[in-house]
Amino acid sequence: MARLLQLAGLIVGAGGLALQAAITIPASIEAGRGPIAPIVFFLSFFTILTNFGAVFVHAASLFGSGRDGPPFFARPRVRAGVAVAMTVVLVVYATMLAHLWKPQGLFLLCDILLHYVTPVLFVGWWLLFGADGSSRWRDIPFWLIYPFAYLAYVLARAPLAGEVPYPFLDVGTNGIGGVAAMALAVAALFVVLGILAVLVDGAISRRRAAAAGLT
C-alpha cells in the first residue's frame, strides 16, 4: 500500500507538472516572452516548486539508495517538511487564489491535480507510512527556510520581470506593508502546520510502538 500510494503520487505529480509545462510554456511564448523567460516564469510558482519537491521525495524513497544513508529527499525531516509545504499549497490556493480565475480544459485539469490531488496523496502517504516519530521542534526553522527563500527570490525578481506569480505578492498594488502582512500570515500558517506535523509525527510513532508491543 505504501509503494502504491507513492507510485500514484509520483505518476500524478510528474504527469501534472509535465502537462502544466506543456501548456504554460507555449502560452507564455505566444504572449511575447523570449525562449528562457517562459521556463523561469513556470518555475516561479510555489505550487510548481513544491510539487517538484513531492515528486523528488517519492522518487528518492522508491528508487534512491545510498551507502551513507538515504538520499536528501528521502530523509524524514525533508519528507515532513514537504508534507507541510504541500498542505500550505492546498490551503492557500483553496482560500485565497481559487476564486481569482476560472480555468478551463487542460488548465482546469492541472489546477485540480497540482493544488488538490497531489497534496492529498502526499500528505495521506506521509500520515500513513512516511511519519516515523523523528520530527523535532528544531525542524520547524529548517522547514521555514524554503518559503522565506522563495519570498526573497520572488521579490528580487519582480522589478526585473515586471510580474509576480501571485497577486498578494505584488508590492506595487498592495504596498510593502500589505505584502509583508501576507508573508507573515503564510509564515504563521507554516509554523502552525509545522507544530501539528511534529505532534502528529510523534503521536503516530507512539501508536505504532504501542500496537507493536501488543503483538
C-alpha positions as a Markdown table, in Angstrom:
| # | Residue | x | y | z |
|---|---|---|---|---|
| 1 | Met | 0.0 | 0.0 | 0.0 |
| 2 | Ala | 2.8 | 2.4 | 0.8 |
| 3 | Arg | 4.5 | 1.8 | -2.6 |
| 4 | Leu | 1.1 | 2.1 | -4.3 |
| 5 | Leu | 0.5 | 5.5 | -2.8 |
| 6 | Gln | 4.0 | 6.7 | -3.6 |
| 7 | Leu | 3.7 | 5.4 | -7.2 |
| 8 | Ala | 0.4 | 7.2 | -7.5 |
| 9 | Gly | 1.9 | 10.4 | -6.1 |
| 10 | Leu | 4.9 | 10.1 | -8.4 |
| 11 | Ile | 2.8 | 9.5 | -11.5 |
| 12 | Val | 0.2 | 12.1 | -10.8 |
| 13 | Gly | 2.7 | 14.7 | -9.7 |
| 14 | Ala | 5.1 | 14.2 | -12.6 |
| 15 | Gly | 2.3 | 14.0 | -15.1 |
| 16 | Gly | 0.6 | 17.1 | -13.7 |
| 17 | Leu | 3.9 | 19.0 | -13.9 |
| 18 | Ala | 4.7 | 17.9 | -17.4 |
| 19 | Leu | 1.2 | 18.8 | -18.6 |
| 20 | Gln | 1.3 | 22.2 | -16.9 |
| 21 | Ala | 4.7 | 22.9 | -18.5 |
| 22 | Ala | 3.4 | 21.7 | -21.9 |
| 23 | Ile | 0.5 | 24.2 | -21.9 |
| 24 | Thr | 2.0 | 27.1 | -19.8 |
| 25 | Ile | 5.4 | 27.5 | -21.6 |
| 26 | Pro | 4.0 | 27.7 | -25.2 |
| 27 | Ala | 1.3 | 30.1 | -24.0 |
| 28 | Ser | 3.9 | 32.3 | -22.4 |
| 29 | Ile | 5.9 | 32.3 | -25.7 |
| 30 | Glu | 2.8 | 33.2 | -27.6 |
| 31 | Ala | 2.3 | 36.1 | -25.2 |
| 32 | Gly | 5.6 | 37.6 | -26.2 |
| 33 | Arg | 8.1 | 36.2 | -23.7 |
| 34 | Gly | 11.5 | 35.0 | -25.0 |
| 35 | Pro | 12.7 | 31.4 | -25.1 |
| 36 | Ile | 14.1 | 31.4 | -21.5 |
| 37 | Ala | 11.6 | 33.6 | -19.7 |
| 38 | Pro | 8.6 | 31.2 | -20.0 |
| 39 | Ile | 10.7 | 28.5 | -18.2 |
| 40 | Val | 11.7 | 30.9 | -15.5 |
| 41 | Phe | 8.0 | 32.0 | -15.2 |
| 42 | Phe | 6.9 | 28.4 | -14.9 |
| 43 | Leu | 9.4 | 27.7 | -12.2 |
| 44 | Ser | 8.4 | 30.9 | -10.2 |
| 45 | Phe | 5.2 | 29.4 | -8.8 |
| 46 | Phe | 5.3 | 28.0 | -5.2 |
| 47 | Thr | 2.9 | 25.3 | -6.3 |
| 48 | Ile | 5.2 | 24.1 | -9.1 |
| 49 | Leu | 8.3 | 24.0 | -6.9 |
| 50 | Thr | 6.6 | 22.3 | -4.1 |
| 51 | Asn | 5.1 | 19.6 | -6.4 |
| 52 | Phe | 8.6 | 19.1 | -7.7 |
| 53 | Gly | 9.7 | 18.5 | -4.1 |
| 54 | Ala | 7.0 | 15.9 | -3.6 |
| 55 | Val | 7.9 | 14.1 | -6.8 |
| 56 | Phe | 11.6 | 14.1 | -5.7 |
| 57 | Val | 10.5 | 12.6 | -2.3 |
| 58 | His | 8.5 | 9.9 | -3.9 |
| 59 | Ala | 11.3 | 9.1 | -6.4 |
| 60 | Ala | 14.0 | 9.1 | -3.8 |
| 61 | Ser | 12.0 | 6.9 | -1.4 |
| 62 | Leu | 11.1 | 4.4 | -4.2 |
| 63 | Phe | 14.3 | 4.2 | -6.1 |
| 64 | Gly | 17.1 | 6.0 | -4.2 |
| 65 | Ser | 19.7 | 4.3 | -2.2 |
| 66 | Gly | 22.9 | 5.5 | -0.6 |
| 67 | Arg | 25.8 | 3.9 | 1.3 |
| 68 | Asp | 25.9 | 6.9 | 3.6 |
| 69 | Gly | 22.2 | 7.0 | 4.4 |
| 70 | Pro | 19.1 | 7.8 | 2.4 |
| 71 | Pro | 19.1 | 10.5 | -0.3 |
| 72 | Phe | 18.3 | 14.0 | 0.7 |
| 73 | Phe | 14.7 | 13.9 | -0.4 |
| 74 | Ala | 14.1 | 10.6 | 1.3 |
| 75 | Arg | 15.2 | 11.9 | 4.8 |
| 76 | Pro | 12.5 | 12.0 | 7.4 |
| 77 | Arg | 12.8 | 15.8 | 8.1 |
| 78 | Val | 12.6 | 16.5 | 4.4 |
| 79 | Arg | 9.5 | 14.3 | 3.9 |
| 80 | Ala | 7.8 | 16.0 | 6.8 |
| 81 | Gly | 8.7 | 19.5 | 5.6 |
| 82 | Val | 7.4 | 18.7 | 2.1 |
| 83 | Ala | 4.1 | 17.5 | 3.7 |
| 84 | Val | 3.8 | 20.8 | 5.5 |
| 85 | Ala | 4.5 | 22.8 | 2.3 |
| 86 | Met | 2.1 | 20.7 | 0.3 |
| 87 | Thr | -0.6 | 21.4 | 2.9 |
| 88 | Val | 0.2 | 25.1 | 2.5 |
| 89 | Val | -0.3 | 24.8 | -1.3 |
| 90 | Leu | -3.8 | 23.3 | -0.8 |
| 91 | Val | -4.9 | 25.7 | 2.0 |
| 92 | Val | -3.6 | 28.9 | 0.4 |
| 93 | Tyr | -4.9 | 28.1 | -3.0 |
| 94 | Ala | -8.3 | 27.0 | -1.8 |
| 95 | Thr | -8.8 | 30.0 | 0.5 |
| 96 | Met | -7.0 | 32.9 | -1.4 |
| 97 | Leu | -6.5 | 32.1 | -5.0 |
| 98 | Ala | -9.0 | 29.7 | -6.5 |
| 99 | His | -11.7 | 32.3 | -6.8 |
| 100 | Leu | -9.5 | 34.6 | -8.8 |
| 101 | Trp | -9.7 | 32.7 | -12.0 |
| 102 | Lys | -11.8 | 30.1 | -13.8 |
| 103 | Pro | -9.5 | 27.7 | -15.6 |
| 104 | Gln | -10.9 | 25.6 | -18.4 |
| 105 | Gly | -9.9 | 22.4 | -20.2 |
| 106 | Leu | -6.4 | 21.2 | -19.5 |
| 107 | Phe | -5.7 | 24.2 | -17.3 |
| 108 | Leu | -8.5 | 23.1 | -15.1 |
| 109 | Leu | -7.1 | 19.5 | -15.0 |
| 110 | Cys | -3.7 | 20.8 | -14.0 |
| 111 | Asp | -5.3 | 23.1 | -11.4 |
| 112 | Ile | -7.1 | 20.1 | -9.8 |
| 113 | Leu | -4.1 | 17.8 | -10.0 |
| 114 | Leu | -1.4 | 20.1 | -8.6 |
| 115 | His | -3.5 | 22.0 | -6.0 |
| 116 | Tyr | -5.7 | 19.3 | -4.6 |
| 117 | Val | -4.9 | 15.7 | -5.7 |
| 118 | Thr | -1.1 | 15.8 | -5.2 |
| 119 | Pro | -1.3 | 17.4 | -1.8 |
| 120 | Val | -3.9 | 14.9 | -0.6 |
| 121 | Leu | -1.9 | 11.9 | -2.0 |
| 122 | Phe | 1.4 | 13.2 | -0.4 |
| 123 | Val | 0.0 | 14.1 | 3.0 |
| 124 | Gly | -2.0 | 10.9 | 3.1 |
| 125 | Trp | 1.1 | 8.8 | 2.3 |
| 126 | Trp | 3.1 | 10.7 | 4.9 |
| 127 | Leu | 0.4 | 10.2 | 7.6 |
| 128 | Leu | 0.0 | 6.5 | 6.9 |
| 129 | Phe | 3.6 | 5.5 | 6.1 |
| 130 | Gly | 6.1 | 8.4 | 6.0 |
| 131 | Ala | 5.8 | 9.7 | 9.6 |
| 132 | Asp | 8.2 | 7.8 | 11.9 |
| 133 | Gly | 8.4 | 10.0 | 15.0 |
| 134 | Ser | 11.7 | 11.6 | 14.1 |
| 135 | Ser | 10.4 | 15.1 | 13.6 |
| 136 | Arg | 11.7 | 17.6 | 16.2 |
| 137 | Trp | 10.8 | 21.2 | 17.2 |
| 138 | Arg | 14.2 | 22.3 | 15.7 |
| 139 | Asp | 12.9 | 21.1 | 12.3 |
| 140 | Ile | 10.4 | 23.9 | 12.1 |
| 141 | Pro | 13.0 | 26.7 | 11.4 |
| 142 | Phe | 14.6 | 24.3 | 8.9 |
| 143 | Trp | 11.2 | 24.0 | 7.1 |
| 144 | Leu | 10.8 | 27.8 | 7.1 |
| 145 | Ile | 14.0 | 28.2 | 5.0 |
| 146 | Tyr | 12.1 | 27.2 | 1.9 |
| 147 | Pro | 9.2 | 29.7 | 2.0 |
| 148 | Phe | 11.5 | 32.6 | 3.0 |
| 149 | Ala | 14.0 | 31.8 | 0.3 |
| 150 | Tyr | 11.1 | 31.6 | -2.2 |
| 151 | Leu | 9.8 | 35.0 | -1.0 |
| 152 | Ala | 13.2 | 36.6 | -1.3 |
| 153 | Tyr | 13.5 | 35.2 | -4.9 |
| 154 | Val | 10.1 | 36.5 | -6.0 |
| 155 | Leu | 10.6 | 40.0 | -4.6 |
| 156 | Ala | 14.1 | 40.2 | -6.1 |
| 157 | Arg | 12.8 | 39.0 | -9.5 |
| 158 | Ala | 9.7 | 41.2 | -9.6 |
| 159 | Pro | 11.3 | 44.6 | -10.6 |
| 160 | Leu | 13.3 | 42.8 | -13.3 |
| 161 | Ala | 10.5 | 40.7 | -14.7 |
| 162 | Gly | 7.7 | 43.2 | -14.1 |
| 163 | Glu | 5.5 | 40.4 | -12.7 |
| 164 | Val | 4.8 | 38.3 | -9.6 |
| 165 | Pro | 3.4 | 34.8 | -9.6 |
| 166 | Tyr | 0.7 | 35.6 | -7.0 |
| 167 | Pro | -1.3 | 38.9 | -6.7 |
| 168 | Phe | -0.8 | 39.1 | -2.9 |
| 169 | Leu | 3.0 | 39.5 | -3.5 |
| 170 | Asp | 2.6 | 42.5 | -5.8 |
| 171 | Val | 4.3 | 45.4 | -3.9 |
| 172 | Gly | 3.0 | 47.9 | -6.5 |
| 173 | Thr | -0.6 | 47.0 | -5.8 |
| 174 | Asn | -0.5 | 46.1 | -2.1 |
| 175 | Gly | 2.4 | 48.1 | -0.9 |
| 176 | Ile | 5.3 | 46.7 | 1.1 |
| 177 | Gly | 3.2 | 46.6 | 4.2 |
| 178 | Gly | 0.5 | 44.6 | 2.6 |
| 179 | Val | 3.0 | 42.1 | 1.1 |
| 180 | Ala | 4.7 | 41.9 | 4.5 |
| 181 | Ala | 1.4 | 41.2 | 6.2 |
| 182 | Met | 0.5 | 38.4 | 3.8 |
| 183 | Ala | 4.0 | 36.9 | 4.0 |
| 184 | Leu | 3.8 | 36.9 | 7.8 |
| 185 | Ala | 0.3 | 35.2 | 7.6 |
| 186 | Val | 1.7 | 32.5 | 5.4 |
| 187 | Ala | 4.7 | 32.1 | 7.6 |
| 188 | Ala | 2.4 | 31.7 | 10.6 |
| 189 | Leu | 0.5 | 29.1 | 8.7 |
| 190 | Phe | 3.7 | 27.3 | 8.1 |
| 191 | Val | 4.6 | 27.4 | 11.8 |
| 192 | Val | 1.2 | 26.2 | 12.9 |
| 193 | Leu | 1.3 | 23.3 | 10.4 |
| 194 | Gly | 4.9 | 22.6 | 11.4 |
| 195 | Ile | 3.8 | 22.3 | 15.1 |
| 196 | Leu | 1.0 | 20.0 | 14.0 |
| 197 | Ala | 3.4 | 17.9 | 12.0 |
| 198 | Val | 5.7 | 17.4 | 14.9 |
| 199 | Leu | 2.9 | 16.5 | 17.2 |
| 200 | Val | 1.2 | 14.2 | 14.7 |
| 201 | Asp | 4.5 | 12.5 | 13.8 |
| 202 | Gly | 5.2 | 11.8 | 17.5 |
| 203 | Ala | 1.6 | 10.5 | 18.1 |
| 204 | Ile | 1.8 | 8.2 | 15.1 |
| 205 | Ser | 5.1 | 6.8 | 16.2 |
| 206 | Arg | 3.8 | 6.2 | 19.8 |
| 207 | Arg | 0.7 | 4.5 | 18.4 |
| 208 | Arg | 2.7 | 2.2 | 16.2 |
| 209 | Ala | 5.0 | 1.3 | 19.1 |
| 210 | Ala | 2.1 | 0.5 | 21.3 |
| 211 | Ala | 0.5 | -1.6 | 18.6 |
| 212 | Ala | 3.8 | -3.5 | 18.1 |
| 213 | Gly | 4.0 | -4.1 | 21.8 |
| 214 | Leu | 0.6 | -5.8 | 21.8 |
| 215 | Thr | 1.5 | -8.2 | 19.0 |
